[in-house]
Amino acid sequence: MKEQYRILIQCNDEKGLVYKVSSIFYHRNLNIISNHEFVDKVHNKFFMRSVVAGDLDAQDLKQEIAKVLPKDTILDVIAPRKKRIVLMATKESHALGDILIRYEAGELDAEIVAVVSNYNLLEPLVSKFDIPFYCVSHVDLDRENHEKKVLECLASFGELDYIVLAKYMRILTSRFVEAYEDRIINIHHSFLPAFIGANPYKQAYERGVKIIGATAHFVNNNLDEGPIIAQDVIHIDHAYGWEDMQRSGKDVEKIVLSKALKLVLEDRIFVHANKTVIF
């Protein structure tokens, strides 16, 4: 079976873009496995994700496609490979454990390079999956020096595609975010933009909400305001205390995070104007 490549295009919209790109696929004898397009009319932006199969040189194809697209196009031709990711967590096991189980079952097209935490509590869980575990303790360190040690740890793994914050309960500084720009995925235990920051279940309880949810998003320098990847909710009622909400919310948190991770690994996400287009 011939290898499949993913072509991602983001550019200003103009007439004939789909035809131009598809013609290149045709003349190169490439089989189009799937094709999706979307036009953001407000910003005049065109998005296209194609999956093609055939014998090709990725760089050569990219150069040919670039010639028929507008200037300032963001274009990727992605060869098949497992993406290298690191999971980060603190004390809670539900989100981390769900990803590890899916990974063990072969559901994630990735290589989990390591799990990094600021506590040792999750090491016994991680060891069951034969994945390296690293504890970078924050004890007796200010935020800047602790983060420096974490960045040094991550750098030791070589090039990483994504960092997944599976309930890593530390606020990242701009230095950290910029080191892995558009490559950090977080799960927030709230249906954003509601209840940003700490203790969202307490905030939700005090507000008397009737649904609670979770949001997976890319991390930027604004707390819990990065581009949203996936969300879901569950219904509750007046009988729920905030601890009940927290227990119930764990299920939706882990499902939303795993869904977002799968979308990222399959290169289904475009980011523009702090929003996402997902095919």
N, C-alpha and C positions, 0 to 999 in steps of 0.2 A: 504493500500500500504506500502510495506516495505521501510525502510529508505535507502537512498543512501549515500555512503561514497566515498570520493575522496582519491585515493592513488597516491602520488607523489614520484617518484624515480629519483635520480640523482647520478650516480656512474661511475666508470671506465667501459668501454665496454668490454664485454667478451661473448663468445658463450653461447647461451641457456638461456639468462636472461628472455626473454618473456615467454618461456616455463616454467621455474621454478616458476615464479610468477603466471602465469595463472593456473598452476597445483594446487597451493594452493587455489586459488579461487574455482576451480572445486571441490576439496576434501572437502571444507567447504560449498559446496552447495550454493555458491554465484553466482548471475546472473551478468554477465558483461554487463553493459549498454553501455559503450563506452570505447575505448582503443586507445591511440595514443603513438607512439614511434618515437624517432629521435636519430641519432648518429652523433655527431660532430667528424668527422674523424681527424680533425687537432689536437684536444686535447684528442682524444680517450674517449669521454664522452658520456654516454648513458642517455637518458631522457625518462621517461614514465609517462603518466597520465592515470589512470584508474578510472572509476566510476563503483562501484558495489552495488548491492542491496541484502539485506538479513539480517538475524539475526547474529550479531557478536559483539564481544568485541574489540573495536578499539586497545587498548593496546596489547591485546593478538595476534591479527592479525599482528600488527606491529612487534612484537618480532619474530613471525614465518617467516615473509618475510625477516627480517634482517638476519636470519640464512643462507639464500641461496644467499645473495648478497655479492659483494666484500667489503673489509674493506673500511672504510671512506665513506661509502654510506650516502647520505642525504636522509632520508626517512620520509614521513609524511602520517599518516592515519587520514583524517580529517572528523570528525563527522558533520552532518548537523547542522548549527546554523547561526544566523545572525551576521555578523561581526560588531564590534563597531568602528565607525569612527568619527573623528572630521574634520569639514571643516574650513579652515582659509582663510580670504580674507582681502582686504584693502578698496578700494573705488569702484572698478568696479563690476557691478552686473551680467554681462551676464553669466559667467561661474558658479558662485554660484547659480544664479536663475535657470539655466538649470538643475543642479543636484537636487535642491529642488523640481522642478516640476516632474522630473522623480521619485524621492523618493515618492512624494505624489501619483503618479500614480501606485505605486507598482512595478516599473521596477528594483529597486535596492534591492538586498538581503542583506540589511544592517540595522543597527540602527544608525541614525545620533544622536550622543550624544549631540553635541553642535556646534555652530558656534562661532569662535573666531576671533576678528579683532582688529586692532590698531586704528580704528575710529568707531564712532557711526552711520555713514551714512547708513549702511546696516541693521540696527536693524528693521526699519519698514517692510522691505521685509521679513526678517527672521521670524518676529512675525506672519506673515500671515500663516505660516506653523506650528505654535505651537512648535517651536524648541528653546531651550534656547540659548540666545545670550550673549556673554561676550566681553566687550571692555577692552583691556589691552593697554592703551595709551602709546605711546613712547615719548610723550611730556615731556621735562625736564629730560629725562633719556638717558644715553649713551646706546650703543647697548648691552653691557654686562648685565647691570641691567634691561633693558627692557626684554631681552630674559630670564633672570632669573624669572621674573614675569610671562612670558608666560609659561615657563616650570612648574612653580608652579600651574598655572591654569590648564594645561593639566593633571598634576599628580592628581589633585582633582577629575578627572573623573574616576579614576581607570584604569584598564588595557584597552588599546586601540589596535586595530588591525592595523589601518592605519590613517594617517593624510593626508588630501588632501589640497594642496595649490591651491585654486581656485582664482588665481590672488592675492596672498599674496605677496606684493611687498617689501619684506624685505629679505636681504641676511642672511641665517642662518649660525651660527658659527659651528665649529666642535663639540662643546659640545652638541648642539641641535641635530645635525645629528646622533651622536653616541648614544644619548638617545633613538632614534627611528630608528635605523639602518635598512635599507631595508623596511621601513614602511612609508616613506614620498613620496608622489606623487606630482609632479609639472607640471604645464602647462606653456610652454615657447612659446611666440608668434614669433616663427621662425622655419624654417625647419632645425633643427640642423643636422650637426655641423656648419651650416652657421649662422653668426650673433649672436654670443654668447654675453650675457651681456645686458646692458641697451639699450633702444631705437632701437631695431632691425628693426622696420619699417623705421626709418630714415636711418639706415645702408643699408637696402634693396633698398630704393629710390635712394640713392647716387650711388649704384652699378648698377642701371638700370635693376633690375631683371624682369622677365616675369611671375614668379610664386611666391606666398607667401604661407607660411604654418604655421603649429603649431606642437609642439612636446610635448607629455606627457612622462615623464621619472621619474625614481626613483632619489632621491636626494642623492648625495654623497658630499665629501668635495672639489670636483672640480666644480667650477661654471658651471652649465648647461652641465655637461659632464657625468651625471649618466646614467645607462642603459636605453635605449629607449624602451618604451612600445608601443606607437602608434604615427603615423604621418599622416598628410594629407595636400593637397595643393589646392589652387584655382588659376586660371589664371587671370592675370592683363595685362595692356598695358601701353604705355608711357604717357597716359593721367592721370594716377593716381598720385596724390601727396602722401606724406607719411601719411597725415591724412586720405585720401581715403583708403589707404592700411590698416590702423588701423581699420577703420569702417568695411571694408569687412572682415578683419581677425578675427573679433570677432565671426563670425559664425563658422569658422573652429576650432577656439580655444575651444569653448564649446563642439562641437561634438567630438573632439579628446579626451578631458579630460573625458567626460562621457563614451566613448568607453573604455578608459584605466581603468577607475574605475570598469566597469563591468567585464573586464578581471581579474582584481585583486580579486574582490569579488568572482569570480567563480574558483579561484585557478588554473588559466590557464597559469601562468607565472613561468618560471625557470630563474634564473639569474646565469650566469657564465662568467667569464673573461670580466666583464663590458658590456656584451651583454645579450639579452634575447632570450629564446626559448619559443614560445607561441603556445599552442594547442587550 
